[in-house]
């Protein structure tokens, strides 16, 4: 059996597509359909049809522009493109041919002649415009493209302004909401402390079950307080008001403290945290509390996305600015830097997500499957931990980025988070009170 010839029909009207498909299939063709220019281009690249029927008045990229683009794609340059259109005013045929079409068939179609017309174009028929006419229509077509480009630029500029305004309003809302939440949380925390204290000192102390409920509420309030602080810190980073108390900081002390705070969670998951020998590492210039936040977020993230029984390891090295090969680091700074690498045996990160994970509120998983947890496997969160960590590192004049071979829940290729911090003798990118 000979393989059927493929015809791609780009048309936004469903009824027109149905008519042409039934007509051509009855004559032995295989018919592909696309409803706009962009999807038509994509389908043409994937399917490599033998002929393309192109409506002109399609949404988005019109038929003229789609044809011009298709004729520039290797493998499609010689594919006949025939305008099948209701644009039948003077000059429409010449404009279609100038844009790259090889033929022009007006609508409404003639069902008796269309199959034969397509057969002719497949056999090599090509319609042409006289050279003198082509120059005129080419100039007109170029002007049309410039006008449309200007229109699109103006639309994008307006859309960007609206997005910037929305982003500012969102940041303001987050900041106000976080401040508003602080007051009732402080009151609840105060009364819980008083209740727990009175429960211990009363003549008839509260029984263990009631005390456990109080402790549970207290843990919930503590978690809410942490979320509120994260929200406020992110808005401070965005506005450039993150307050750093800079001084010489021992990374050994910071990393050891972070591991100690998270060790229990790792043990619950039967995970091993391995820390390289950090003795002898020179101090960095930074804020110890803020750097503790960084490493708690990074180690906590590794615990969350590493299956039970996995491993998280931390290594450190001192490098000169000239040795930094990472594409993320574009500074010409001189001097020593300390690089800490947090590596895990987790599910990894898809290449397209390795920058997105540092955006506020970004979740790799489908948000509809969100499950709140700080450390349970694949548990969700607000999506602020990694953006906050990067913001703090950059406020110190450093860099934070991720590397991974990809995302795979079965093979678990793992991830590596690189933290690069300037030495204590270098000026940090932020000053105390910034």
VOPAGU-2260 file (C-alpha; in pm, 1 decimal, decimal comma):
REM VOPAGU-2260
SITE   aa  ch    i         X         Y         Z
SITE  UNK   A    0       0,0       0,0       0,0
SITE  UNK   A    1     121,7     349,5     -81,7
SITE  UNK   A    2     123,4     591,6     208,2
SITE  UNK   A    3    -147,3     857,2     192,4
SITE  UNK   A    4     -36,0    1210,2     112,2
SITE  UNK   A    5     -73,6    1442,2     411,1
SITE  UNK   A    6    -253,0    1775,8     384,0
SITE  UNK   A    7    -242,7    2019,9     676,9
SITE  UNK   A    8    -540,2    2257,4     691,5
SITE  UNK   A    9    -491,9    2568,0     909,1
SITE  UNK   A   10    -838,3    2713,4     972,5
SITE  UNK   A   11   -1012,3    2849,5    1282,3
SITE  UNK   A   12   -1365,9    2764,3    1164,5
SITE  UNK   A   13   -1464,9    2411,8    1268,8
SITE  UNK   A   14   -1732,5    2369,1    1002,2
SITE  UNK   A   15   -1488,6    2464,9     726,4
SITE  UNK   A   16   -1233,9    2216,6     859,7
SITE  UNK   A   17   -1493,0    1938,4     872,2
SITE  UNK   A   18   -1602,2    2002,6     511,7
SITE  UNK   A   19   -1248,8    2004,9     370,5
SITE  UNK   A   20   -1143,4    1702,8     575,7
SITE  UNK   A   21   -1436,8    1490,1     455,7
SITE  UNK   A   22   -1387,2    1600,2      96,7
SITE  UNK   A   23   -1013,6    1528,2      88,3
SITE  UNK   A   24   -1034,1    1204,4     285,9
SITE  UNK   A   25   -1288,1    1081,7      31,1
SITE  UNK   A   26   -1018,8    1141,1    -232,7
SITE  UNK   A   27    -754,2     942,1     -45,7
SITE  UNK   A   28    -570,0    1216,3     145,5
SITE  UNK   A   29    -474,3    1213,4     512,1
SITE  UNK   A   30    -587,4    1545,0     663,0
SITE  UNK   A   31    -428,1    1719,9     963,9
SITE  UNK   A   32    -593,5    2019,4    1128,2
SITE  UNK   A   33    -476,8    2328,1    1316,1
SITE  UNK   A   34    -691,3    2618,6    1428,6
SITE  UNK   A   35    -433,0    2898,4    1441,8
SITE  UNK   A   36     -98,5    2998,4    1297,1
SITE  UNK   A   37     124,7    2896,3    1587,7
SITE  UNK   A   38     -25,8    2548,7    1625,1
SITE  UNK   A   39     -14,1    2512,1    1245,0
SITE  UNK   A   40     360,4    2587,0    1241,8
SITE  UNK   A   41     421,0    2341,7    1525,1
SITE  UNK   A   42     220,3    2066,1    1357,1
SITE  UNK   A   43     392,0    2127,3    1023,8
SITE  UNK   A   44     733,5    2086,9    1188,8
SITE  UNK   A   45     626,3    1765,2    1359,8
SITE  UNK   A   46     430,6    1603,6    1074,2
SITE  UNK   A   47     603,8    1742,6     761,0
SITE  UNK   A   48     288,2    1746,2     546,6
SITE  UNK   A   49     300,1    1720,6     169,1
SITE  UNK   A   50      83,7    2033,0     128,3
SITE  UNK   A   51     -52,6    2306,9     354,4
SITE  UNK   A   52    -387,5    2480,4     306,1
SITE  UNK   A   53    -371,2    2815,6     484,6
SITE  UNK   A   54    -663,8    3034,9     582,2
SITE  UNK   A   55    -557,2    3399,7     603,6
SITE  UNK   A   56    -795,2    3539,6     868,3
SITE  UNK   A   57    -688,5    3324,0    1162,3
SITE  UNK   A   58    -638,6    3448,7    1520,3
SITE  UNK   A   59    -301,1    3559,6    1654,5
SITE  UNK   A   60     -42,2    3508,6    1383,1
SITE  UNK   A   61    -240,7    3546,8    1061,2
SITE  UNK   A   62    -203,6    3332,1     751,8
SITE  UNK   A   63      39,0    3570,3     580,7
SITE  UNK   A   64     277,2    3568,1     878,0
SITE  UNK   A   65     244,0    3192,4     935,3
SITE  UNK   A   66     327,3    3128,9     569,5
SITE  UNK   A   67     635,1    3352,7     581,0
SITE  UNK   A   68     755,2    3170,5     892,8
SITE  UNK   A   69     692,0    2823,8     743,7
SITE  UNK   A   70     890,7    2912,2     432,2
SITE  UNK   A   71    1192,2    2995,1     652,2
SITE  UNK   A   72    1197,1    2654,4     826,8
SITE  UNK   A   73    1439,1    2392,6     699,1
SITE  UNK   A   74    1245,7    2094,1     570,1
SITE  UNK   A   75     937,5    2302,7     486,7
SITE  UNK   A   76    1082,1    2552,2     236,1
SITE  UNK   A   77     968,3    2343,7     -61,1
SITE  UNK   A   78     632,2    2238,3      86,3
SITE  UNK   A   79     353,6    2396,0    -122,2
SITE  UNK   A   80     137,0    2635,8      77,5
SITE  UNK   A   81    -196,7    2731,6     -77,0
SITE  UNK   A   82    -407,7    3017,7      57,0
SITE  UNK   A   83    -766,2    2897,1     101,5
SITE  UNK   A   84    -939,3    3216,3     203,1
SITE  UNK   A   85   -1245,4    3439,8     190,8
SITE  UNK   A   86   -1021,7    3743,1     132,9
SITE  UNK   A   87   -1108,2    3809,8    -230,9
SITE  UNK   A   88   -1063,4    4185,6    -263,8
SITE  UNK   A   89    -827,9    4337,6    -520,0
SITE  UNK   A   90    -470,4    4266,5    -418,9
SITE  UNK   A   91    -545,9    3985,1    -171,9
SITE  UNK   A   92    -421,1    3715,2    -410,6
SITE  UNK   A   93    -101,1    3910,9    -482,8
SITE  UNK   A   94     -42,7    3975,4    -111,7
SITE  UNK   A   95     -80,2    3601,9     -32,8
SITE  UNK   A   96     170,4    3507,2    -304,3
SITE  UNK   A   97     410,3    3782,0    -191,2
SITE  UNK   A   98     396,6    3645,3     165,8
SITE  UNK   A   99     512,9    3305,8      36,3
SITE  UNK   A  100     201,7    3117,6     -70,5
SITE  UNK   A  101     239,3    2903,3    -380,7
SITE  UNK   A  102    -125,3    2925,9    -476,2
SITE  UNK   A  103    -453,9    3099,8    -403,1
SITE  UNK   A  104    -801,3    2939,4    -383,0
SITE  UNK   A  105   -1092,2    3168,1    -289,7
SITE  UNK   A  106   -1382,9    3068,6     -64,2
SITE  UNK   A  107   -1646,4    2943,6     -79,6
SITE  UNK   A  108   -1467,9    2637,2    -210,6
SITE  UNK   A  109   -1588,8    2443,2    -511,2
SITE  UNK   A  110   -1615,6    2083,0    -389,9
SITE  UNK   A  111   -1596,6    1957,2    -747,2
SITE  UNK   A  112   -1265,9    2128,7    -832,8
SITE  UNK   A  113   -1076,9    2149,7    -498,1
SITE  UNK   A  114    -934,0    1792,3    -505,8
SITE  UNK   A  115    -804,8    1848,4    -859,5
SITE  UNK   A  116    -653,4    2186,4    -763,7
SITE  UNK   A  117    -469,3    2025,2    -472,7
SITE  UNK   A  118    -347,7    1747,4    -702,5
SITE  UNK   A  119    -203,6    2011,2    -936,9
SITE  UNK   A  120     -14,7    2189,3    -656,4
SITE  UNK   A  121     123,4    1856,3    -531,3
SITE  UNK   A  122     238,8    1787,3    -887,5
SITE  UNK   A  123     440,5    2110,7    -893,7
SITE  UNK   A  124     204,1    2388,4    -998,6
SITE  UNK   A  125     309,6    2727,9    -860,8
SITE  UNK   A  126     140,2    3064,8    -905,0
SITE  UNK   A  127     359,9    3371,6    -938,9
SITE  UNK   A  128     332,6    3748,8    -917,8
SITE  UNK   A  129     495,6    3972,1   -1177,1
SITE  UNK   A  130     824,0    4116,9   -1050,4
SITE  UNK   A  131     701,6    4477,3   -1069,4
SITE  UNK   A  132     383,2    4390,6    -877,0
SITE  UNK   A  133     578,0    4185,8    -624,2
SITE  UNK   A  134     793,4    4486,0    -531,3
SITE  UNK   A  135     483,6    4694,1    -461,0
SITE  UNK   A  136     314,0    4425,8    -255,7
SITE  UNK   A  137     636,6    4336,1     -76,0
SITE  UNK   A  138     668,2    4697,2      38,6
SITE  UNK   A  139     304,4    4696,7     149,2
SITE  UNK   A  140     349,8    4361,8     326,9
SITE  UNK   A  141     664,3    4485,8     505,1
SITE  UNK   A  142     478,8    4794,1     625,0
SITE  UNK   A  143     193,8    4575,4     745,8
SITE  UNK   A  144     437,7    4363,0     948,4
SITE  UNK   A  145     601,3    4673,3    1098,0
SITE  UNK   A  146     260,6    4815,7    1194,6
SITE  UNK   A  147     160,5    4487,6    1356,6
SITE  UNK   A  148     492,7    4465,8    1538,4
SITE  UNK   A  149     442,2    4816,6    1673,9
SITE  UNK   A  150      91,2    4722,3    1786,9
SITE  UNK   A  151     220,5    4411,0    1963,7
SITE  UNK   A  152     503,9    4604,3    2131,8
SITE  UNK   A  153     252,1    4859,1    2260,9
SITE  UNK   A  154      28,1    4578,1    2388,8
SITE  UNK   A  155     321,6    4406,5    2560,4
SITE  UNK   A  156     439,7    4734,4    2713,7
SITE  UNK   A  157      93,5    4797,7    2856,4
SITE  UNK   A  158      68,5    4435,6    2979,5
SITE  UNK   A  159     410,6    4464,8    3146,5
SITE  UNK   A  160     305,6    4784,4    3321,6
SITE  UNK   A  161      -7,6    4612,9    3448,4
SITE  UNK   A  162     196,1    4312,5    3563,6
SITE  UNK   A  163     441,3    4538,7    3747,1
SITE  UNK   A  164     151,9    4717,6    3914,8
SITE  UNK   A  165      -6,0    4384,4    4010,8
SITE  UNK   A  166     326,2    4260,9    4148,3
SITE  UNK   A  167     367,0    4575,5    4359,4
SITE  UNK   A  168      12,1    4540,1    4491,3
SITE  UNK   A  169      73,3    4172,1    4569,2
SITE  UNK   A  170     390,2    4254,5    4762,1
SITE  UNK   A  171     206,2    4523,2    4956,4
SITE  UNK   A  172     -74,8    4282,4    5037,3
SITE  UNK   A  173     171,1    4016,9    5157,8
SITE  UNK   A  174     348,3    4269,2    5377,9
SITE  UNK   A  175      23,7    4409,8    5524,6
SITE  UNK   A  176    -127,0    4063,8    5574,0
SITE  UNK   A  177     186,4    3940,1    5750,9
SITE  UNK   A  178     189,0    4241,8    5983,3
SITE  UNK   A  179    -182,2    4201,4    6054,6
SITE  UNK   A  180    -136,4    3832,6    6137,8
SITE  UNK   A  181     139,1    3911,6    6384,2
SITE  UNK   A  182     -93,4    4081,1    6634,7
SITE  UNK   A  183    -344,3    3796,6    6691,3
SITE  UNK   A  184     -61,5    3540,6    6686,1
SITE  UNK   A  185     122,3    3731,1    6958,5
SITE  UNK   A  186    -196,6    3738,9    7169,2
SITE  UNK   A  187    -261,2    3366,7    7118,8
SITE  UNK   A  188      99,5    3284,5    7202,1
SITE  UNK   A  189      83,1    3493,3    7519,3
SITE  UNK   A  190    -237,2    3332,7    7644,2
SITE  UNK   A  191    -106,9    2985,4    7562,4
SITE  UNK   A  192     204,8    3050,5    7770,8
SITE  UNK   A  193      -9,8    3174,4    8059,9
SITE  UNK   A  194    -241,8    2873,6    8027,4
SITE  UNK   A  195      46,8    2627,8    8024,5
SITE  UNK   A  196     211,2    2799,4    8320,3
SITE  UNK   A  197    -109,4    2806,6    8525,8
SITE  UNK   A  198    -176,8    2444,8    8431,6
SITE  UNK   A  199     155,5    2344,2    8582,3
SITE  UNK   A  200     122,5    2556,7    8897,7
SITE  UNK   A  201    -247,5    2513,6    8984,3
SITE  UNK   A  202    -363,9    2316,7    9287,0
SITE  UNK   A  203    -518,0    2068,1    9043,2
SITE  UNK   A  204    -276,7    2062,5    8747,2
SITE  UNK   A  205    -421,9    2002,8    8403,3
SITE  UNK   A  206    -401,8    1639,0    8300,6
SITE  UNK   A  207    -148,5    1522,2    8041,9
SITE  UNK   A  208    -396,9    1512,4    7751,0
SITE  UNK   A  209    -494,7    1876,6    7801,3
SITE  UNK   A  210    -130,9    1980,9    7832,7
SITE  UNK   A  211     -49,8    1793,9    7512,2
SITE  UNK   A  212    -330,5    1982,0    7334,0
SITE  UNK   A  213    -186,9    2310,9    7458,3
SITE  UNK   A  214     158,5    2210,4    7335,7
SITE  UNK   A  215       8,3    2114,1    6997,9
SITE  UNK   A  216    -159,6    2453,8    6965,9
SITE  UNK   A  217     167,8    2619,6    7063,3
SITE  UNK   A  218     352,4    2429,5    6788,6
SITE  UNK   A  219      91,3    2539,1    6536,7
SITE  UNK   A  220     126,4    2902,2    6644,2
SITE  UNK   A  221     504,3    2873,1    6621,5
SITE  UNK   A  222     472,5    2740,3    6265,4
SITE  UNK   A  223     237,9    3027,1    6174,3
SITE  UNK   A  224     485,6    3275,3    6320,1
SITE  UNK   A  225     761,7    3123,8    6106,4
SITE  UNK   A  226     546,6    3155,4    5792,9
SITE  UNK   A  227     466,7    3518,8    5874,1
SITE  UNK   A  228     837,0    3594,2    5925,2
SITE  UNK   A  229     921,0    3430,3    5591,0
SITE  UNK   A  230     658,5    3643,5    5417,0
SITE  UNK   A  231     797,3    3958,2    5576,5
SITE  UNK   A  232    1157,4    3863,5    5494,1
SITE  UNK   A  233    1071,0    3812,0    5127,4
SITE  UNK   A  234     907,4    4156,2    5106,1
SITE  UNK   A  235    1212,8    4306,4    5283,8
SITE  UNK   A  236    1444,7    4148,5    5028,2
SITE  UNK   A  237    1233,1    4281,2    4740,2
SITE  UNK   A  238    1225,2    4631,4    4884,4
SITE  UNK   A  239    1595,5    4628,2    4980,1
SITE  UNK   A  240    1522,0    4672,6    5351,3
SITE  UNK   A  241    1656,1    4338,2    5478,7
SITE  UNK   A  242    1853,2    4421,8    5790,4
SITE  UNK   A  243    2191,2    4247,5    5809,0
SITE  UNK   A  244    2420,5    4259,9    6111,2
SITE  UNK   A  245    2751,4    4189,8    5944,4
SITE  UNK   A  246    3063,5    4053,0    6101,3
SITE  UNK   A  247    3306,4    3760,8    6074,7
SITE  UNK   A  248    3102,8    3438,1    6076,0
SITE  UNK   A  249    3225,8    3083,4    6122,0
SITE  UNK   A  250    3053,7    2864,1    5862,6
SITE  UNK   A  251    3137,3    2564,0    6077,3
SITE  UNK   A  252    2923,8    2704,4    6359,3
SITE  UNK   A  253    2638,9    2801,5    6125,2
SITE  UNK   A  254    2626,4    2468,4    5939,0
SITE  UNK   A  255    2660,1    2268,5    6262,4
SITE  UNK   A  256    2368,4    2461,6    6414,7
SITE  UNK   A  257    2150,3    2405,3    6107,1
SITE  UNK   A  258    2223,4    2031,1    6103,4
SITE  UNK   A  259    2154,0    2004,8    6476,0
SITE  UNK   A  260    1812,1    2170,7    6438,6
SITE  UNK   A  261    1711,3    1942,4    6149,2
SITE  UNK   A  262    1876,8    1617,6    6257,1
SITE  UNK   A  263    1561,2    1486,7    6426,9
SITE  UNK   A  264    1358,3    1527,3    6106,9
SITE  UNK   A  265    1623,9    1345,8    5904,8
SITE  UNK   A  266    1636,2    1061,5    6156,4
SITE  UNK   A  267    1257,8    1023,7    6137,7
SITE  UNK   A  268    1304,4     966,7    5764,4
SITE  UNK   A  269    1607,4     738,8    5823,3
SITE  UNK   A  270    1823,3     980,5    5628,8
SITE  UNK   A  271    2190,9    1040,9    5686,3
SITE  UNK   A  272    2339,0    1392,0    5697,8
SITE  UNK   A  273    2711,4    1389,4    5626,1
SITE  UNK   A  274    2911,6    1707,3    5693,0
SITE  UNK   A  275    3267,2    1744,4    5566,9
SITE  UNK   A  276    3543,1    1862,9    5798,3
SITE  UNK   A  277    3485,0    2236,7    5828,1
SITE  UNK   A  278    3771,9    2309,9    6065,0
SITE  UNK   A  279    4025,5    2549,2    5919,7
SITE  UNK   A  280    3771,4    2723,2    5698,3
SITE  UNK   A  281    3825,3    3099,6    5698,3
SITE  UNK   A  282    3537,5    3313,2    5824,9
SITE  UNK   A  283    3296,7    3486,1    5588,3
SITE  UNK   A  284    3153,9    3833,6    5628,4
SITE  UNK   A  285    2789,1    3793,6    5708,9
SITE  UNK   A  286    2494,3    3781,1    5944,5
SITE  UNK   A  287    2508,0    3452,6    6136,3
SITE  UNK   A  288    2131,9    3434,6    6197,0
SITE  UNK   A  289    2047,6    3502,0    5833,4
SITE  UNK   A  290    2302,2    3248,7    5707,6
SITE  UNK   A  291    2151,6    2996,0    5950,0
SITE  UNK   A  292    1817,9    3057,1    5771,8
SITE  UNK   A  293    1986,0    2984,6    5438,4
SITE  UNK   A  294    2130,0    2648,6    5540,1
SITE  UNK   A  295    1819,0    2541,4    5730,2
SITE  UNK   A  296    1611,1    2608,8    5418,6
SITE  UNK   A  297    1853,8    2425,7    5190,2
SITE  UNK   A  298    1900,5    2123,0    5418,0
SITE  UNK   A  299    1526,4    2115,0    5493,0
SITE  UNK   A  300    1454,3    2121,7    5119,4
SITE  UNK   A  301    1690,9    1828,6    5064,6
SITE  UNK   A  302    1526,8    1631,4    5346,2
SITE  UNK   A  303    1184,9    1696,2    5192,9
SITE  UNK   A  304    1275,4    1587,7    4839,2
SITE  UNK   A  305    1493,3    1290,0    4930,7
SITE  UNK   A  306    1321,9     953,3    4985,6
SITE  UNK   A  307    1344,3     776,0    5320,7
SITE  UNK   A  308    1687,6     623,1    5373,0
SITE  UNK   A  309    1856,5     879,8    5147,3
SITE  UNK   A  310    2161,6    1094,4    5209,8
SITE  UNK   A  311    2230,6    1466,5    5239,9
SITE  UNK   A  312    2592,7    1578,4    5233,7
SITE  UNK   A  313    2759,3    1915,5    5283,5
SITE  UNK   A  314    3102,6    1999,0    5150,1
SITE  UNK   A  315    3299,9    2323,1    5149,3
SITE  UNK   A  316    3598,1    2470,6    4970,0
SITE  UNK   A  317    3778,5    2801,6    4936,4
SITE  UNK   A  318    3826,3    2928,3    4581,7
SITE  UNK   A  319    3962,3    3236,4    4408,7
SITE  UNK   A  320    3729,0    3451,9    4199,9
SITE  UNK   A  321    3909,8    3344,9    3882,6
SITE  UNK   A  322    3830,4    2977,4    3953,4
SITE  UNK   A  323    3454,1    3033,1    3955,9
SITE  UNK   A  324    3319,3    2870,0    3641,7
SITE  UNK   A  325    2946,9    2874,9    3716,2
SITE  UNK   A  326    2750,0    3065,0    3448,3
SITE  UNK   A  327    2533,3    3212,8    3724,1
SITE  UNK   A  328    2830,7    3411,3    3858,4
SITE  UNK   A  329    2896,3    3709,3    3635,2
SITE  UNK   A  330    3102,6    3922,2    3871,8
SITE  UNK   A  331    3457,9    4029,8    3801,4
SITE  UNK   A  332    3526,8    4050,1    4176,3
SITE  UNK   A  333    3867,5    3946,8    4302,6
SITE  UNK   A  334    3965,7    3767,6    4621,3
SITE  UNK   A  335    3862,4    3453,0    4800,3
SITE  UNK   A  336    3516,6    3299,3    4812,7
SITE  UNK   A  337    3387,2    3012,3    5022,2
SITE  UNK   A  338    3162,0    2765,1    4843,0
SITE  UNK   A  339    2929,8    2535,2    5036,5
SITE  UNK   A  340    2757,2    2257,9    4841,7
SITE  UNK   A  341    2444,1    2091,6    4979,1
SITE  UNK   A  342    2398,4    1766,9    4786,2
SITE  UNK   A  343    2127,4    1504,1    4818,1
SITE  UNK   A  344    2013,3    1173,4    4671,1
SITE  UNK   A  345    1663,1    1302,0    4609,1
SITE  UNK   A  346    1427,0    1315,9    4313,1
SITE  UNK   A  347    1625,0    1589,9    4141,7
SITE  UNK   A  348    1509,9    1899,1    3954,3
SITE  UNK   A  349    1405,8    1922,3    3590,4
SITE  UNK   A  350    1630,3    2151,7    3386,6
SITE  UNK   A  351    1349,6    2399,5    3319,4
SITE  UNK   A  352    1277,0    2425,5    3693,7
SITE  UNK   A  353    1632,1    2488,4    3815,1
SITE  UNK   A  354    1577,8    2865,8    3807,0
SITE  UNK   A  355    1202,4    2868,0    3861,5
SITE  UNK   A  356    1235,5    2714,2    4209,4
SITE  UNK   A  357    1388,4    3042,1    4324,7
SITE  UNK   A  358    1074,9    3237,0    4230,6
SITE  UNK   A  359     832,3    3333,6    4504,1
SITE  UNK   A  360     546,5    3087,4    4558,5
SITE  UNK   A  361     665,1    2858,1    4277,6
SITE  UNK   A  362     577,2    2490,8    4321,8
SITE  UNK   A  363     722,1    2220,2    4099,6
SITE  UNK   A  364     421,7    1996,1    4164,8
SITE  UNK   A  365      61,9    2059,2    4063,0
SITE  UNK   A  366     -70,2    2307,5    4327,3
SITE  UNK   A  367    -396,7    2107,2    4343,8
SITE  UNK   A  368    -192,7    1821,1    4497,7
SITE  UNK   A  369     -39,6    2051,2    4761,2
SITE  UNK   A  370      14,9    1893,8    5103,9
SITE  UNK   A  371     163,1    2117,9    5371,6
SITE  UNK   A  372     470,6    1984,5    5544,7
SITE  UNK   A  373     818,1    2109,5    5633,0
SITE  UNK   A  374     998,1    1778,4    5597,8
SITE  UNK   A  375     768,7    1489,7    5489,9
SITE  UNK   A  376     858,8    1341,7    5151,1
SITE  UNK   A  377     749,0    1575,7    4869,9
SITE  UNK   A  378     546,4    1781,5    5118,5
SITE  UNK   A  379     441,4    2124,8    5000,0
SITE  UNK   A  380     495,5    2467,6    5145,4
SITE  UNK   A  381     448,8    2834,2    5055,3
SITE  UNK   A  382     734,3    2824,9    4805,7
SITE  UNK   A  383     931,1    3092,5    4992,7
SITE  UNK   A  384    1222,4    2896,8    5140,8
SITE  UNK   A  385    1448,6    2890,2    4834,0
SITE  UNK   A  386    1368,5    3247,6    4716,5
SITE  UNK   A  387    1440,1    3366,5    5071,4
SITE  UNK   A  388    1768,6    3173,9    5081,5
SITE  UNK   A  389    1881,7    3322,4    4749,8
SITE  UNK   A  390    1780,3    3672,8    4856,8
SITE  UNK   A  391    1984,7    3645,1    5177,9
SITE  UNK   A  392    2290,0    3508,1    4996,2
SITE  UNK   A  393    2273,6    3782,1    4732,8
SITE  UNK   A  394    2235,3    4045,5    5006,3
SITE  UNK   A  395    2572,6    3915,3    5133,6
SITE  UNK   A  396    2725,9    3971,8    4791,1
SITE  UNK   A  397    2716,1    3601,6    4707,0
SITE  UNK   A  398    2533,5    3360,6    4477,9
SITE  UNK   A  399    2304,9    3060,7    4516,9
SITE  UNK   A  400    2208,4    2822,8    4235,4
SITE  UNK   A  401    2096,3    2464,4    4180,4
SITE  UNK   A  402    2222,1    2183,4    3959,2
SITE  UNK   A  403    2067,6    1845,7    3882,6
SITE  UNK   A  404    2070,8    1578,2    3613,9
SITE  UNK   A  405    1690,9    1603,3    3597,5
SITE  UNK   A  406    1375,6    1498,8    3781,0
SITE  UNK   A  407    1307,5    1128,2    3835,3
SITE  UNK   A  408    1116,5     986,6    4133,2
SITE  UNK   A  409    1237,8     634,3    4056,2
SITE  UNK   A  410    1607,2     681,3    3974,7
SITE  UNK   A  411    1658,2     979,5    4211,3
SITE  UNK   A  412    1946,1    1164,1    4036,6
SITE  UNK   A  413    1974,1    1407,9    4326,8
SITE  UNK   A  414    2038,2    1783,4    4342,2
SITE  UNK   A  415    2326,7    2012,4    4432,5
SITE  UNK   A  416    2278,1    2359,4    4578,7
SITE  UNK   A  417    2582,6    2586,0    4558,6
SITE  UNK   A  418    2623,7    2870,6    4807,3
SITE  UNK   A  419    2907,6    3108,0    4721,2
SITE  UNK   A  420    2999,1    3365,9    4984,4
SITE  UNK   A  421    3275,6    3629,8    4983,8
SITE  UNK   A  422    3548,4    3603,3    5244,9
SITE  UNK   A  423    3546,3    3818,9    5557,1
SITE  UNK   A  424    3800,0    4057,6    5402,1
SITE  UNK   A  425    3565,3    4144,2    5112,1
SITE  UNK   A  426    3290,3    4403,6    5118,2
SITE  UNK   A  427    2948,4    4236,9    5118,6
SITE  UNK   A  428    2673,9    4340,8    4882,2
SITE  UNK   A  429    2465,8    4478,9    5168,3
SITE  UNK   A  430    2551,0    4680,3    5476,9
SITE  UNK   A  431    2410,9    4666,2    5824,5
SITE  UNK   A  432    2074,8    4834,3    5833,0
SITE  UNK   A  433    2012,6    4803,0    5459,2
